[in-house]
Each structure stands twice: as C-alpha cells, then as structure tokens.
C-alpha cells in the first residue's frame, strides 16, 4: 500500500511540470519548408502554392518573407531560385530576418516531388485554419466573459465569424486590382481577359439566341433582360400593397429556379405556414385551380396534372422555414445552415416588416431604426452567402391616396434605408385591383431602382385562381425541321 502511494506521488511530480508547459499553436515547420523547397525547384509547385496560399498561412515569420518573394515572382512571371530570392531579400533588407543564404539553402534541400505539392499545401492551410479558429474562439471567449447585454446579437456575430472561417475566405480586407484582373483573387480563378474571351466565344457559338444576361434566370425573360438575372450578393426588394400578388410572384420565381434551373432554393415564410405555401406551389405548377384542389372536385385530367406536378417537385430541392416571429439574427443563422447543408442558390424572405431587429429593446418609436438595421443585415447576408436574396416588403398607404395608385420609392414602408441597401427595388402593380375593367389579367412589374442596369416597366400575365404569373408574350419558338424543309422547298418557286 505504501509503495502504491509513493508511486502515485512520483507520478504527480512527473506530471506537474507538464502543466506549466506553454501551448504551441498548430503548425508544421517541415511542411512549410517542403512547400517552399518545392517552389524553388519546380515551376508547377510554384504555380500551385502561389495560387493556393497567402503569406499569413505560414506560422514562421521567416517562411512568410520567403513565400512573399516567391509569390511576387510568380505573379510577375519571373524565375525564382535560391540566388534570385536571396538577392530580392537582400534588396528589401530582410535577408537577416530569414537567416541568410544558409537558411535559404537549407530550405532548398527540402525539395521533394512536385506531385505531392497539393498534399503539403493542404497541411499548411489546415494548420493556418486551426490557428484562426483558436484565435477566433479566444476572442469570443473574452467577449463572452464581459457578459454582453444583447446575447443574441453576440451569438449572431460569433456564427458569422465561424461561417467565414468555414468558407475559407481570405482574412485580407482589400485586394490589388491586378490580383483580380490576373485571376489570383477572382471568383472564377480566371484572368479577366480569358474570361471575356470565353464569353465572346460562347456568344458567337450560340448566336443571337443566346441569353443576354449572366445571373440566375427567373424565366421571366423581360425581367431577366432588364435586371441581368438574379446575380450573386444582390439584395432584391419586391414591394407591393396587400393582395397584389407579391408572394405569388416570389414563389413563381423560386419554383422556376428550383424546378427549371434545378438549383436549391430556401424560403423563409413569416406570414404563411409551409402547407399553405406548398398548396400555392402545386396550384401554379399543375395549373389547376386552388378551389378544385381544396375541395377535391377534380376531373380526371386535373388529377393527372396534380400527380405529375407533385412527382416532378419531389425531384428538386426547396427548403421552407415557416417559423413565425423570427429575429434577423435567427434568420441569418438558419440561412447559413441552409447554405452549408443544401448549397442554396437563392433565398426568398416573406416579408421584411414581420422580421424583428437583433436587439430586444426596440419599440414603436424607433421602428424605423430597426428596419434600417434589418435591411443592412440582409444585404450583408447576401454578400456573406454570395447568393441573391429576394425580400418582400409592404408599401405605405400613400399609394392609395395618389391618383393612378402607381407606387414610388418613397412609398417603401417605415424606412428609406431599404432603398439605400437594396441593389434592385421592384414594385408589383395590378390595375384591376382598383378597377376590375382596367387591364384585367395583367400586372406591371416596375423596376424602380437597378444599381447595375436599366429601370422600367415589365408587363406580366396574372392568373389569380392559379396564383401564377407568366410572360406577357410567349417566347418565339424555332420552326420544326419539317417546316424548315417546306420553306426551303418552296423558295425554288418564289420569283426573285
């Protein structure tokens, strides 16, 4: 028994020094040297590493300086070996910080097979990612210890930081335009001129029938032409008075993106539950009247249409979140999860005025400030997720008092900052709402603000019983092969 106690005491004494041992952040000196060594010896390794890493990914200061010189050589299309890097470091008066020519020669001896450069680059990136996570977690812990007053806003801030890390975005705040033009910092990773050549070749291949927009198509061709489709990072506001059909139009756009473009779509419905939205989607997709589906008074053909629509809808990804009374901070965190789990390409929010601000102490007196903060955070969300966000909004009653009832930007309810934050503001206007004899079955989509393009009015067809908007004029169809042959045959009999 005494021997056991002594052994325990001995073990305790041996463990005590380890408690005071300083913790070293995640890093791999060997991997960093291997990456730099291969960059010295292989052009392929130089290209891969310079494209994939930034100096801050290296833990050791001397390795950051060496990599920076190698990266500059890559960007300027200059050769890079030990002696040239040595001369550049000497010119910058940084050679002593690196350890002189001896240290550079030692790094060069680490040159391995360039076929494994990606593996070592991933090791360096993973270690840098872990260090950023530790740094962020430490910062969050310090702020949490101060017990911030608005806990939900702090939670949203923490989630945003962790999401940024998960997307492996660069920590740099600004970019040189030459880095974007050269493709180093471009989203497509292609030089601008190469990307432009590809677009030109695609246009020449498709000819005049090519799509004249670059964003995600809404499949309302006049809308796509005017706003250039639904572009990433854009906040689009769709506003109208109640019962104009703004929810129906937003759902039609969402189903076009999901069922025709086959992209995942997320919908936040603060006004209607998921079953009500699904009922509308089935009506517009099957083109069977709502009342018939509700009462079950379906003819054989109508039933087959509904069956076909339901079977087709099940093949695609559309996520509906119908939690009422969401705070903007909750919506942002749920949207991030949608993006991570389903990789959504479009987000629809119905509607802005039903959202609550991030703080709990808002009242009716500062509702305008609350809406301003919500619109700003929605724009930040669109940029963060890099997807278009369509947010529905109510209009003030000034529209009812105006002759003609056409909406204007000043009618946006409760805040002028909505107009400021939005990239595109669209108004939905149906004349028959005020006068049943005035253009029945039609609607106008008024593009009142377009930060990157034209503004104007777009005519649409509206079938109220189906909750369905359609193009005002059908797309011209190409003649069939038999029609082409007939036309060519009769040309011989046409007098010149």
C-alpha positions in Angstrom: 0.0 0.0 0.0 2.8 2.4 0.9 4.6 1.6 -2.4 1.4 2.4 -4.3 1.2 5.8 -2.6 4.8 6.6 -3.3 4.3 5.6 -7.0 1.3 8.0 -7.1 3.3 10.8 -5.6 6.1 10.2 -8.0 3.6 10.2 -10.9 2.1 13.5 -9.6 5.6 15.1 -9.5 6.3 13.9 -13.0 3.0 15.4 -14.3 3.3 18.8 -12.5 5.9 20.3 -14.9 3.7 19.5 -17.9 1.0 21.8 -16.6 3.3 24.8 -16.9 4.5 23.9 -20.4 3.4 26.6 -22.9 1.0 25.5 -25.6 2.3 25.9 -29.1 -0.3 26.9 -31.8 -0.8 24.2 -34.6 2.0 24.4 -37.1 4.3 22.2 -39.1 7.7 23.6 -39.8 8.6 20.6 -42.0 5.6 21.0 -44.2 6.3 24.7 -44.6 9.9 24.0 -45.6 8.8 21.3 -48.0 6.3 23.7 -49.7 9.0 26.4 -50.1 11.6 23.9 -51.2 9.4 22.6 -54.0 8.6 26.1 -55.1 12.3 26.7 -55.5 12.8 23.6 -57.6 9.5 23.2 -59.7 7.5 25.6 -61.7 4.4 23.5 -61.2 4.9 23.6 -57.4 5.4 27.4 -57.6 2.2 27.9 -59.5 0.1 25.7 -57.2 1.4 27.1 -53.9 1.4 30.7 -55.0 -2.3 30.3 -56.1 -3.4 28.4 -53.0 -1.7 30.1 -50.1 -1.1 33.6 -48.7 1.9 34.6 -46.5 -0.3 34.5 -43.4 -0.8 30.8 -43.8 2.8 30.2 -42.7 3.4 30.2 -39.0 7.1 31.2 -39.0 8.0 34.7 -39.9 11.0 33.8 -42.0 8.8 31.4 -44.1 6.3 34.2 -44.7 9.0 36.5 -46.0 10.4 33.8 -48.4 6.9 32.9 -49.6 6.1 36.5 -50.3 9.1 36.9 -52.6 8.3 33.6 -54.4 4.7 34.7 -54.8 5.7 38.1 -56.3 8.0 36.3 -58.7 5.1 34.0 -59.8 2.7 37.0 -60.3 5.3 38.9 -62.3 6.2 35.8 -64.4 9.8 35.9 -63.3 12.1 32.9 -62.5 12.7 32.1 -58.8 15.6 30.1 -57.4 17.7 30.4 -54.2 20.1 33.0 -55.5 17.4 35.3 -57.0 15.3 35.1 -53.8 18.5 35.8 -51.8 19.1 38.9 -53.9 15.5 40.1 -53.6 15.5 39.6 -49.8 18.8 41.5 -49.6 17.3 44.4 -51.6 14.4 44.5 -49.2 16.8 44.3 -46.2 15.1 41.2 -45.0 17.9 38.6 -45.5 18.9 38.7 -41.8 15.4 38.0 -40.7 15.2 34.9 -42.9 18.6 33.6 -41.6 20.8 34.4 -44.6 21.8 32.3 -47.6 22.4 29.4 -45.3 18.8 29.2 -44.2 17.6 29.5 -47.9 19.9 26.7 -48.9 18.6 24.5 -46.1 15.0 25.2 -47.3 16.0 24.4 -50.9 17.3 21.0 -49.7 13.8 20.1 -48.6 12.7 20.0 -52.2 10.5 16.9 -52.7 8.4 15.5 -55.6 6.2 18.2 -57.0 3.5 15.6 -57.5 2.8 15.9 -53.7 2.8 19.7 -53.5 -1.0 19.8 -53.1 -0.8 17.5 -50.0 1.8 19.7 -48.3 -0.1 22.8 -49.3 -3.2 21.3 -47.6 -1.2 20.6 -44.4 -0.1 24.3 -44.2 -3.6 25.5 -44.9 -5.2 23.2 -42.3 -2.7 24.4 -39.6 -3.4 28.0 -40.5 -7.2 27.3 -40.3 -6.8 25.8 -36.9 -4.9 28.8 -35.7 -7.6 31.1 -37.0 -10.2 29.0 -35.2 -8.2 29.2 -31.9 -7.8 33.0 -32.3 -11.5 33.5 -33.0 -12.5 31.2 -30.2 -10.3 33.1 -27.8 -11.7 36.5 -28.9 -15.2 35.1 -28.5 -14.4 33.8 -25.0 -13.1 37.2 -23.9 -16.2 39.0 -25.1 -18.5 36.4 -23.5 -16.7 36.9 -20.2 -17.8 40.6 -20.4 -21.4 39.4 -20.5 -22.7 41.5 -23.4 -26.1 43.0 -23.0 -27.5 41.6 -26.3 -26.7 38.0 -26.2 -28.4 37.1 -29.4 -26.6 39.7 -31.4 -23.3 38.5 -30.0 -24.3 34.9 -30.9 -25.0 36.0 -34.5 -21.6 37.8 -34.6 -19.9 34.6 -33.5 -21.7 32.5 -36.0 -20.8 34.9 -38.8 -17.1 34.7 -37.9 -17.1 30.9 -37.7 -19.0 30.7 -41.0 -16.4 33.0 -42.6 -13.7 30.6 -41.4 -15.6 27.5 -42.7 -15.8 29.1 -46.2 -12.0 29.6 -46.0 -12.3 33.3 -47.0 -9.2 35.4 -47.1 -8.6 37.5 -44.0 -7.4 40.4 -46.1 -9.6 43.4 -46.2 -8.7 44.7 -49.6 -7.2 43.5 -52.9 -5.0 44.9 -55.6 -7.0 45.2 -58.8 -4.2 43.5 -60.7 -4.8 40.4 -58.4 -8.4 40.3 -59.5 -7.7 41.0 -63.2 -4.9 38.4 -63.2 -7.3 35.8 -61.7 -5.4 35.3 -58.4 -8.3 36.9 -56.4 -11.1 36.5 -58.9 -14.1 34.3 -58.1 -13.7 32.3 -61.2 -9.9 32.0 -60.7 -9.5 33.0 -64.4 -7.8 36.1 -65.7 -10.4 38.8 -66.7 -9.4 38.8 -70.4 -9.5 35.0 -70.6 -13.0 35.0 -69.0 -14.1 37.7 -71.5 -12.8 35.6 -74.4 -14.7 32.6 -73.2 -17.9 34.7 -73.0 -17.3 36.0 -76.5 -16.8 32.5 -77.9 -19.9 31.3 -76.2 -21.9 34.2 -77.6 -20.6 33.6 -81.1 -21.4 29.9 -80.8 -25.0 30.4 -79.6 -25.6 33.4 -81.9 -28.4 35.9 -81.4 -30.5 33.3 -79.5 -28.0 33.3 -76.6 -29.2 34.5 -73.2 -28.4 38.2 -72.8 -27.9 38.0 -69.0 -25.3 36.4 -66.7 -27.3 35.9 -63.4 -29.6 33.0 -62.3 -32.6 33.1 -64.7 -36.0 33.9 -63.2 -37.5 32.5 -66.5 -39.5 35.8 -66.9 -37.4 36.8 -69.9 -38.2 40.5 -69.8 -37.2 40.6 -66.1 -34.0 38.7 -66.8 -33.1 41.0 -69.7 -33.7 44.2 -67.6 -32.0 43.1 -64.3 -29.4 40.7 -65.8 -30.9 37.8 -64.0 -30.5 37.1 -60.2 -26.9 37.9 -59.6 -24.9 36.7 -56.5 -24.6 39.0 -53.5 -27.6 41.1 -54.6 -30.5 42.2 -52.3 -33.7 42.5 -54.3 -36.7 44.1 -52.7 -40.1 43.2 -54.2 -42.7 45.6 -52.7 -46.5 46.0 -53.2 -49.7 46.7 -51.4 -51.5 43.8 -49.8 -53.3 41.3 -52.2 -51.3 42.5 -55.2 -49.7 39.0 -55.6 -46.1 39.7 -54.4 -46.0 36.3 -52.5 -47.2 34.5 -55.7 -44.6 36.2 -57.9 -41.8 35.4 -55.4 -42.9 31.8 -55.3 -43.1 31.6 -59.1 -39.5 32.9 -59.3 -38.5 30.4 -56.6 -40.1 27.5 -58.4 -38.6 28.5 -61.7 -35.2 28.5 -60.2 -35.8 25.2 -58.3 -37.8 23.2 -60.9 -36.5 24.6 -64.2 -32.9 25.7 -63.4 -32.6 22.8 -60.9 -30.9 24.9 -58.2 -31.6 24.6 -54.5 -33.8 27.4 -53.1 -34.5 28.5 -49.5 -37.7 30.2 -48.4 -38.5 32.0 -45.1 -42.2 32.4 -44.7 -43.2 34.5 -41.7 -46.8 35.1 -42.9 -48.0 31.7 -44.2 -47.2 28.2 -43.0 -45.4 25.6 -45.1 -48.6 23.8 -46.1 -50.2 26.9 -47.4 -47.1 27.7 -49.5 -47.0 24.2 -50.8 -50.6 24.4 -51.8 -49.9 27.5 -53.8 -46.8 25.9 -55.4 -48.9 22.9 -56.5 -51.6 25.1 -58.0 -49.2 27.2 -60.1 -47.1 24.2 -61.1 -50.0 22.0 -62.1 -52.1 24.9 -63.4 -55.1 23.5 -61.6 -57.4 26.0 -59.7 -56.9 26.3 -56.0 -60.6 25.7 -55.1 -60.6 22.4 -57.0 -57.6 21.1 -55.1 -59.0 22.3 -51.8 -62.5 20.7 -52.3 -61.3 17.7 -54.2 -63.6 18.4 -57.2 -61.0 17.3 -59.7 -61.7 15.9 -63.2 -59.5 13.1 -64.4 -57.3 15.4 -66.4 -56.8 17.8 -63.5 -55.9 14.9 -61.1 -53.3 13.7 -63.6 -51.8 17.2 -63.8 -51.5 17.4 -60.0 -49.9 14.0 -59.8 -47.4 14.9 -62.5 -46.6 18.2 -60.7 -46.1 16.6 -57.3 -43.9 13.8 -58.7 -41.7 16.4 -60.5 -41.5 18.7 -57.5 -40.2 15.8 -55.3 -37.1 15.6 -57.6 -35.8 19.1 -56.7 -34.6 20.9 -53.6 -36.7 23.6 -52.0 -36.5 24.3 -48.3 -39.3 26.1 -46.4 -38.8 27.6 -43.0 -42.2 28.8 -41.6 -41.1 29.8 -38.1 -43.1 32.9 -37.2 -41.7 36.0 -35.4 -38.1 35.4 -36.4 -35.4 37.8 -35.4 -33.0 38.8 -38.1 -30.1 37.2 -36.2 -32.0 33.9 -36.1 -32.8 34.1 -39.8 -29.2 34.7 -40.6 -28.0 31.7 -38.7 -30.7 29.5 -40.2 -29.8 30.8 -43.7 -26.2 29.9 -43.1 -27.2 26.3 -42.2 -29.3 26.1 -45.4 -26.3 27.2 -47.4 -24.0 24.7 -45.7 -26.4 21.8 -45.9 -28.2 22.3 -49.2 -25.9 24.8 -51.0 -28.9 27.1 -51.8 -28.5 29.4 -54.8 -31.5 31.7 -53.9 -33.1 32.9 -50.7 -36.7 34.3 -50.5 -38.0 36.1 -47.4 -41.7 36.8 -47.0 -41.7 39.5 -45.6 -39.5 42.3 -44.2 -41.9 44.0 -41.9 -42.6 40.7 -40.0 -38.9 40.4 -39.0 -37.7 41.7 -35.6 -34.4 43.5 -35.1 -31.4 42.0 -33.4 -32.0 43.9 -30.2 -34.7 43.2 -27.7 -35.4 46.8 -26.6 -37.0 48.2 -29.7 -40.3 50.0 -29.5 -42.7 51.7 -31.9 -40.8 55.0 -31.7 -37.6 53.6 -33.2 -39.1 51.1 -35.6 -37.5 53.0 -38.5 -34.1 52.4 -37.0 -35.0 48.7 -36.5 -36.0 48.3 -40.2 -32.8 50.1 -41.2 -30.7 47.6 -39.3 -32.6 44.7 -40.7 -32.2 45.8 -44.3 -28.5 46.4 -43.7 -28.1 42.9 -42.2 -30.0 41.3 -45.1 -27.6 43.0 -47.6 -24.6 41.7 -45.5 -26.2 38.2 -45.6 -26.5 38.3 -49.4 -22.8 39.2 -49.6 -21.8 36.6 -47.0 -23.6 33.7 -48.6 -22.8 35.1 -52.1 -26.3 34.4 -53.4 -29.2 36.6 -54.4 -31.7 37.4 -51.7 -35.3 38.4 -52.6 -37.1 40.1 -49.7 -40.7 41.1 -49.9 -41.9 44.4 -48.4 -45.1 46.3 -47.8 -45.8 49.7 -49.1 -47.3 52.6 -47.2 -50.9 53.8 -47.6 -49.7 56.9 -49.5 -50.2 54.8 -52.7 -54.0 54.6 -52.1 -54.2 58.4 -51.8 -52.4 59.1 -55.1 -54.2 59.4 -58.4 -53.4 56.3 -60.5 -52.0 54.4 -57.4 -48.6 53.8 -59.0 -46.0 53.0 -56.3 -42.8 55.1 -55.9 -39.6 54.6 -54.0 -40.8 57.0 -51.3 -43.7 54.5 -50.6 -41.4 51.9 -49.1 -42.8 51.4 -45.6 -41.0 52.6 -42.4 -37.5 53.3 -43.8 -35.7 55.0 -46.6 -32.7 52.8 -45.9 -34.4 49.9 -47.7 -34.0 51.8 -50.9 -30.4 52.6 -50.0 -29.3 49.0 -49.1 -31.1 47.2 -51.9 -29.4 46.6 -55.3 -32.8 46.3 -57.0 -36.2 47.6 -56.0 -39.3 46.3 -57.8 -42.9 47.2 -57.4 -45.8 44.9 -58.3 -48.9 46.8 -59.6 -52.2 45.4 -60.9 -54.6 48.0 -62.3 -57.6 45.6 -61.9 -57.2 45.7 -58.2 -58.6 49.2 -58.2 -60.7 48.9 -61.3 -61.8 45.4 -62.5 -62.3 46.7 -66.0 -58.7 48.2 -66.3 -56.4 45.6 -68.0 -57.8 42.5 -66.2 -55.5 39.5 -66.0 -52.3 41.6 -66.4 -49.8 43.0 -64.0 -46.9 45.5 -64.1 -43.5 44.9 -62.5 -41.9 48.3 -62.1 -38.1 48.2 -61.7 -37.7 51.5 -59.8 -34.1 51.0 -58.8 -31.4 48.9 -60.5 -27.9 49.6 -59.3 -26.3 47.8 -62.2 -28.6 48.3 -65.1 -31.8 49.8 -66.5 -35.1 50.7 -64.9 -38.6 50.5 -66.4 -41.9 48.7 -66.5 -42.4 45.0 -67.4 -45.8 43.5 -68.4 -46.8 40.1 -67.0 -49.9 37.9 -67.2 -51.5 37.1 -63.8 -53.9 34.1 -63.3 -55.3 34.8 -59.9 -57.1 31.4 -59.5 -53.8 29.6 -60.0 -51.6 32.2 -58.2 -49.5 32.1 -61.3 -47.6 34.9 -63.2 -46.5 34.2 -66.8 -44.6 36.0 -69.5 -46.8 38.6 -71.3 -45.7 37.4 -74.7 -44.7 33.8 -75.4 -41.1 33.2 -76.4 -40.7 32.8 -80.2 -40.3 29.1 -81.0 -37.9 27.8 -83.6 -39.6 26.3 -86.6 -39.7 22.5 -86.7 -37.5 20.5 -89.2 -40.4 19.8 -91.4 -41.3 23.5 -91.6 -37.7 24.4 -92.5 -37.7 21.8 -95.3 -41.0 23.0 -96.6 -39.8 26.6 -96.6 -36.6 25.7 -98.4 -38.5 23.7 -100.9 -41.0 26.4 -101.8 -38.2 29.0 -102.1 -37.4 27.5 -105.5 -40.9 28.6 -106.7 -40.6 32.1 -105.3 -39.9 34.6 -108.0 -36.9 36.8 -107.4 
